[in-house]
Amino acid sequence: MSQFDFLLHGVSGVTPQMAVMWAVGGLLIWLAVKKDFEPSLLLPMGFGAILVNLPYTGVLGDNGIIEWLFNKGIASSEAMPLLLFVGIGAMIDFGPLLSNPRMILFGAAAQFGIFFTISAAVLLGFPLRDAMSIGVIGAADGPTSILVSQVLDSAYKGAVAVAAYSYMALVPLIQPFAIRLVTTKKERSIRMPYQPDSVSKTTKILFPIIVTMIAGLIAPDSVALVGLLMFGNLIRECGRLESLSKAAQGPLANLITIFLGITIAFQMRADVFVRWNTLAVMALGLVAFVFDSVGGVLFAKLLNLFLPEGRKFNPMVGAAGISAFPMSARVIQKMGLKEDNQNHLLMHAIGANVAGQIGSVVAGGIILSLASNFLA
Amino acid sequence: MNYGFLLSDYQGPVGPVNGADVGRSLELMGKGMAGIFVVMLLIFLVIVALNRWTKNKD
């Protein structure tokens, strides 16, 4: 019988922590397939979580494909999340923001959850380095969260990635709750007529170039994030590179998404993932999303104190300043119609939402810039 | 700068809390939000200027 021990070699290597990770992987796959929650990321991550938690798994180690992909694609260069930004940039139409530029301020205000959560994490006892990584879950932007936690070498990279993508999928549940906490029915019913300015092609082409220069000059660490996002957008808007634009939006983004999800699972190994603190990271991620929304709404209410009737913001639009595009804008439109079936907030919310895309990468870059001072 | 006066060290649910770190996190909040608003305000001004200058060009 001992001659067949090799068949039991793997089975005997299973630990309870591995079994927990199989359940986590199964849950992510279930959320992706059954609930349609960010399936393009949660499904590869879920499968990857199972893959890297098989005993003596061949995908880890010096010759393991997942470890190799992680080391080359994320750890050494952050190439995967950064290249994904080219695709995202090519997908974004900044038109609603350019035609209604005051919405850009909400892209800043709705990053408040990031910094609130950093303080909350420190108060719970997380080291500042990990707290900064956890806070970036509030960027509501998976690639930014992955990149910042990787650069800061957080001990919770896997949990941060899982939280960032999971909560992004839960925006339709989180935001209505957070918005109702800080608004009255009367405020949610404020009408905002949509009278966009026309936007020239020159503006659309110059915008990504100038934004890259501003971000690069003010927050140099944000330039990789902002620059590749805006490079993708320039390809889209220049009008001469339609096939490249389509390639960036489709094949490039899809290919990286497939491998990014399964590669991130490298950080979901039982030995680094299964601990009580992971639950605290997940809880803080929720706090970050709630306070992002609260920050955006309260900023809109603050601006309303100084604006005349007819120019006031519906404060819900402020909450759309998070990066979760286009879910957040849709949530605001739906909530607006629920309070007043003639109140169409979609285009305003989309403007704030694309501003949030810029705000989140700028926030990520600013955190990296500040980290070099605060963690020195 | 010493922020120890903001909060003394204590044992948090996740680990030991350093009072100075709490102060640093608050400083981070102030500087971070200020930084984002500065960048976004500049972008706002750029959009307004671009819209004005290119209004009748295309």
Interface residues (C-beta under 8 A of the other chain):
Chain A: L97 L98 P101 R102 I104 L105 G107 A108 Q111 F112 I114 F115 F116 I118 S119 A121 V122 L123 L124 G125 F126 P127 L128 A131 M132 D197 S198 V199 S200 K201 T202 T203 L206 F207 I210 V211 I214 A215 I218 A219 N277 A280 A355 I358 G359 V362 A363 I366 I367 S369 L370 F374
Chain B: Q11 G12 P13 V14 G15 P16 V17 D21 V22 R24 S25 L26 E27 L28 M29 K31 G32 M33 G35 I36 F37 V38 V39 M40 L41 L42 I43 F44 V46 I47 V48 L50 N51 T54 K55 K57 D58
